[in-house]
Amino acid sequence: MNITRLSALLEKDFKESIRNPSIIFMPLMIILISIFYSIIPTTNTVQSAPTVMQFIIINMAFVFVATSPLITMISEENEKGTLKGLVESPASNIEILLSKVIITFIITIITTIISLMIVNSNLNFDFQTYLGLAVMLCFYLVLGLVFGLLSNTVGTATTLMMVPFILFGMTPIFNTLEGVIKLGFFDKVLEILPFGLILELEINNASLNLLYLVIWFILIMVSLFITYKYKFRKR
């Protein structure tokens, strides 16, 4: 890996990111949602309610901000043919993808911090929970890479974005809707999704969930390896 080439790629991706409305929109949306949560009155007296709200905000920031920019950046370069040009340049494929991951990681962390500050949220999690959050963020970043590599056009990217948005981003919101949760369906879904695993890890000290989060990460890494080999073999 060449640091000079990586720095040049980082500069290019950063400039393209701040000029792209579709990339800027996601962090702004999460911040606006946090503002909405901060101004609505809460009547929930359950002790774990603040923790649930914290994780909903963190999860939404991770899902919407960590996946969307990666999918958008890669799909646009696919559609314009610039990704092919980058692949044929001296920069390695790993450097090309790593640059986009670093930019997205920074945007995600900044968005998450701002969102938690807006809702006056003080993080006081167990150490294993912080480890779980790190694994979960890595999972979503790799998920963004996978869907980005699968997207040859922006239209395809828009469709693929709906998968993580609905499955991982919107489902946890039902955790606050007791009438829906009583149906049992969303309870079962939440138990196996990263959000449910990290929530139980913190609230009920379910240490085994950290292993399950690692399994999620391993599965998505295998998917990335397969997608990466398929995508760049064709090139």
N, C-alpha and C positions, 0 to 999 in steps of 0.2 A: 504494500500500500504506500502510495506516494502522498505525503502531507501537502505538498504544493498543489498537486492536481486536486486533492480533496478540498483544499481551501478555495480554489477557483470554482469548483462545482458548488460549494456552499454559497459563495457569493452570487453565482448565477441563480440558484434555486431560491435564495432569499429575495432577490430583486423580483423574480417572477411571482413569488408568493404574495408580496405586498402590493403587487399590481393586479392581482387576480381577485375580483369581487367574490367569486364562489368560494375561495379559500378563506377570505376575511370574514365572510358571512357566518360561518360556523362558530368561531369564538364569540362573535358579537351576539349570536343567538343564545349561547349558553349564559353569557353575562346578563342578558335581558331576562332570561328565565330565573336567574339568581335574584335579580332585582324584584321580580314578581313574587318569589318566595319570601323575600325579606319584608315586603309590605303587607302581605295578607296575614290576618290574625290567625293564630293557631289555638285550637281548643283541645288538642290531643294531650292527655295527661300521662300517657304511657312513658315510663322512664327512658326507654330506648328510642323514643320518637326523634330526638335531636340527632342521634347517631344514624338513624335510618335516612334522615334528610341529608346529612353530610355525605353519605354513601351514594344517594341518588344523584346529587350534584357532581360528585367525583366521577361516578360511572358515566353520566351523560357527557361530561367533559372528555373523558377518555374515549368514549365511543364516537361521538360526533366530531371531535377535533383531531383525534389520533388517526382515525381511519379516512375521513373525508379528504383532507388535503393530499394525502398520499395517493388515493385513488384518482383524484382530479389531476394532480401533476403528471402522473405516469400516463393516464389515458390521453391527456392533451398532447403529450410528447409522442405517444403512439400515433395519434390521429394526424399530427403535423409532420411526422417522419423524423422529428429531431432526436427521438430516442435511438433510432437506427444510426443516426450520425454520431451520437455519443458512444454507442457500442463499438463503432468502427474507429473511434478516436483512441489515443494512447491510454485513456482512463479505463480502468477495469470495471466490469459489471458491478462488483461489490462496492467500489467507490461511488459509482453512479447512484446506486440504491441507498447506500449509507448516508450520502449527503442529504437526500430527501428525508430519511428517517430522523436525522439530527435536527433539521429545520422543524419538522413536525413535532418532535419531542419537546423542543423549546417552546413552541406555540402552545402545546397542550399544557405544559407545566405552568406557564404564565397565566393561561386562561383559568386553570383550576385554582391557583392561588387567589386571583382576583375574585373569582366566584365565591370562594369560601370567605374571603374578607367582606364581601357585600352582605352575606347573611350572618356576619359576626360569629363565625364558627371557629372555635379553638380546637385544634386537633390534639387529642390526648389518647392515641391508640396504643395497643400493645406492640411490641417490636415485631412479632410474627405478622401482625396486620400490615405494618409498613412493608414487610417482605412480600406479603400477598398482593398489596397494591402495586409494587414494582413489577411483579410477575404479570399482573393483570394488564398493566400499561404496555408491557412488552408484547403481550398477546394481541392487543388491539393494533399496535403498530405493525406487527407482522401480518395481521389480517388485512390491514390497509394495503400492504405490499402485494399480497396474494390477489386481492380484487383488482388492484391497479394493473398488475401484469396481465390479468384476464381481460381487461378492458381495452379494446382496440379503438373505440370511439368514445366521445364524451357521452353520447346517448346510452351506450352500454354501461358506462360508469354510473350514470344516474340511476339506472335500474339496479345495478349491483349494490349501490349504496343503501338501498332500501332494506337489504337483508340484515346488516348489522344494526341499522337504525331501529328496525322493528323488533328483531330478535333480542338484541342486547341493550338497546337504548331505551325503548319505550316500555318494554315488559315490566321492569322494576317499578315503574310509576304505579302499577296496579297493587303494589305492596301497601300503598296508602289507602286503597279502596277496599275496606273490609267486606263490603257486600259482594264484591267480585271474588275476593280471596276465599270466602266461605264456600264457593263452588268447588274448590279443591284443585281445579285445573292449574291455575297460576301458581299455587303453592308448589305443585310438583315441578313445574317449569323452573321456578326460582331456585329450587334446591340444587339443580344441576348446572345452572348458569353461573358465570363468574361473579355476578352481583350477589346472588344468593350465597355462594360459597364464602365470599369476603365478608358479608354481613354476619353470617353465623360464626365465622372465624373470630370476629371482634366481640359480638354480643354474648355468644355461648362458649367462647374459647375452644371452638372445634378445630383443634390443631391439625387434624387429618385433612381438613379442607385445603390447607396449604399444599399438600401433595396433589389433591385434585386440580388445583389451579396450575400446578406444574405440568400435570397431564394435559390440560387444555393447551398449554404453551407448546408442549412437545408435539401434539397433534397438528397445531397450526404451523409449526416449523417443518414438519414432514410435508404438509401441503405446500409450503413455500418452496421447499427443495424440489418437489415434483413439478410445480408450476414454473420455477426458474429454469430447470433443465429443459422443459418443453418449450418455453418461450425463446430462450437464447440458442437452443439447438436449431430452431427454424431460421434464425438469423445467421 
